[in-house]
């Protein structure tokens, strides 16, 4: 081989100094001229440098010009191609296995795994790595953990991580990062704790990685513990650590400490500014956030999409519609609107401001829809009560290549719970299993809530009982579910078990258990729990807690005690409290206290027609028809309208909605025929329609006809003619079930030997063999 005057060392020095493609092209020419074009060390260095300057195609062509590349050169090219979207590192790995006698090493696998475009290819490479004995290599394991977390296969990532006996700091950091990325915040903090317990060497990256999870969990004490650890280890004043701590204290509501930490950063970079702006926004200090944003612009620093996301007051949106529109205008002009995170944040704030059309327009116009964008829109529809649209959009998402994550599943299960769509909720449950979507604690809690609110309390309990890990929200959900179904004693037992296991009850816990007491007549227990909440746990009662106590006393017939309780309240009673008292007056037909409650209600909430209807019904029950008529006359004069009652029933997965007197259904003739037969049998058994609350100027026969065509009766009749004998019938009523329909359903359950489950606006009723689970106490 003839060589020129330039030595290999000189060529290597030229390659190292070159910083542009033309320089490298000249060096390549010198390499050929001097006979080093097949010298592996020189070619490998040149290939690496070509990737560094972005000349991937030239690097690839150079690689294929080498007749016998070694494994090191293969690794350089596999790694280099991984940074370019249109290049395929995996195909080069395949070429290595099929067309050469070389064997992949740990670097080959690590680089190829890191470049995998999907989890299926990653699993194939994982299999190859196991066969070749590299699955336990730290470098390969870190790449596999990162890959599985990138595609939300957290369980697989954890299995890889757990099988490595000697884990280094990089692998621990990769696992924590992956868990945070997949919103598995509890798990990420636990892994961090394990890392500390096992005395693995931490670095500033470890701390900066776990802090976002602590911030999302709003665990201030954990954040302070990590801050102390960072001080002890000497990297508390690392800018990334300080920035992470700013986020923690901001999310925990301590914006003053966040400002103090921000002041400790000598030269705050954009990331630090973003954290502080976001901190102001999430604590309702929107003006301070806008002021800091202006300072950032004046300083000449270029803002980023993260700056805009932090500036958007998603946490405290009310009153900031104009600001949201201004931010959107700025983002349109600056081009940030094209960034998925920005458009998603704007979609979220518009949804929370009930500007659902603006939110949908943004979503539809987004050039790049991410899973987060789909989540924001589905969640927006769910929060605004547009549950059917939320389910429809979820189905549209499932028709794409997007894989729903835990946030998606939680949102859609919430929609199913609101709508009472049990069959669709079951389908989502099956989807979680079939698609190997990780059923984390939030998803399982949402499943429990869905089953409870859709009437299947047994399935909810079985899920709850099978969970190895529970948080306070999980306990609250199950306690509330029991209360919803009238299982007050079971709810109390669960509450006591929760306390024995050391869980700290929240305001919601007490609300759930008081609600359960109110629907089971547990007056003494409810009183004890309320006193414990105030005196032992020092939780300040909300209007809902007071309303529950009034409900407990009122339903038990202790109306005078309930009124005294209201008058002793340390805060001014609102419509919820007085409305609950008025409802209790309806049950026990107490017009004296009803007048007191209604007078206050009409002062506080004169536009709510429900209170007028309640008072009118109380007078009707007392047969004081002139007073009832005068109340209804007020409703007419004020042009108030009552929410029309409707009832939903699912048959073979299809929803059917009925309204009172509905004859629009395709099977209307059969429904009314069935209802007529049932009514005839009911009369034989002693049924007499409860018509006392109907208008007094309507003939008795006409009153009976009015009640006989209520929506729930039509839905039950439809369920009976379309379902198999002996199967359970479930219906959902948007209003409280009326006395007559409640009585009639007891008779129907006995005649047909069916279990009939009714969800009304307040609770569930399980009718079986002529009795109701509520014990006529609802």
Secondary structure, DSSP 8 states (H G I E B T S, - for coil): ----S--HHHHHHHHHH--SHHHHHHHHHHHHHTT-TT-HHHHHHHHHHHHHTT-HHHHHHHHHT-TT--HHHHHHHHHHHTTSTTS-HHHHHHHHHHH-S----HHHHHHHHHT-SSHHHHHHHHHHHHHTT-TT-HHHHHHHHHHHHHTT-HHHHHHHHHT-SS--HHHHHHHHHHHHHTT-HHHHHHHHHHHHHTT----HHHHHHHHHHHHHHT-HHHHHHHHHHHHHHT-TT-HHHHHHHHHHHHHTT-HHHHHHHHHH-TT--HHHHHHHHHHHHHTT-HHHHHHHHHHHHHTT----HHHHHHHS--TT-TT-HHHHHHHHHHHHHHTGGGSHHHHHHHHHHHHHTT-HHHHHHHHHH-SS--HHHHHHHHHHHHHTT-HHHHHHHHHHHHTSS----HHHHHHHHHHHHHHT-HHHHHHHHHHHHHTT----HHHHHHHHHHHHHTT-HHHHHHHHHH-S---HHHHHHHHHHHHHTT-HHHHHHHHHHHHHTT----HHHHHHHHHHHHTTT-HHHHHHHHHIIIIIS-----HHHHHHHHHHHHHTT-HHHHHHHHHH-SS---HHHHHHHHHHHHHHT-HHHHHHHHHHHHHH-TT-HHHHHHHHHHHHHTT-HHHHHHHHHHHHHTT------EEEEEETTEEEEEETT---STTHHHHHHHHHHHHHHHHHTT-----TTS-TTS-HHHHHHHHHT-HHHHHHHHHHHHS-TT--EEEEESS---HHHHHHHHHHHHHHT--EEEE-SS-EEEEETTEETTTT--
